[in-house]
Amino acid sequence: MKYRLLAPHTAPQTGERLEAGTEVGDDTEYAWKNPDGSDAEPSTQMEGLDDAARDKVKQLHQKLYGSEPDFGGRQSDEVRQAREKEREAQQKLDEGSEPVSEQQHLEREWDKEREERGHGPRRGEPMAPGGAPPGPAQDRAGLGPRQPSHTATTAPTRGGASTPARGPATPKPPEGDEARAKNPNEEQYPKG
């Protein structure tokens, strides 16, 4: 079995610190074996590089978390390239086909309009490196300053100190009408 470390680990036999990205196991510089020579168990911070290792990591994740491993952006280059090829093949199929539902038609139209306006990648495509989402001074569509939220605690100002936003309207009791009894206990329990 062969693994790639996703975080620093300590080699079971030698106690040596191994950095993230190091390949361990069969046919590598670092055998992933216990001091008695048996196979050491993988950790959740490992990625299996062969079928047996992937199964071991998958079993560990099932046992601990009840689901398969999800390595997110930390997948190996081989896995990332395979997913890219799948995505490209699906895009080619989608481009040459007619939409099968009204929803799919609307999604494709929305993607085309978004691409024409130059507003980022289509749904499902990875963001370009360094393409961080817009900061707080810009809305998601890149159309300018963001409007204050209806739940904002302060009103926007043009400089200087901010002033509290107007609160919700609260009804006031009519004049002369008492909202609460002045001596509620005396009414309930007369002195006797």
Buried (B, 14 or more C-beta within 10 A) or exposed (E): BBBBBBEEBEBBBEEEEBEEEBBBBBEBEBBBBEEEEEBBEBEEBBBBBBEEBBEBBBEBBEEEEEEEBEEEEBBBEEEEEEEEEEEEEEEEEEEEEEEEEEEEEEBBEEBEEBEEEEEBEEEEEEEEEEEEEEEEEEEEEEEEEEEEEEEEEEEEEEEEEEEEEEEEEEEEEEEEEEEEEEEEEEEEEEEE
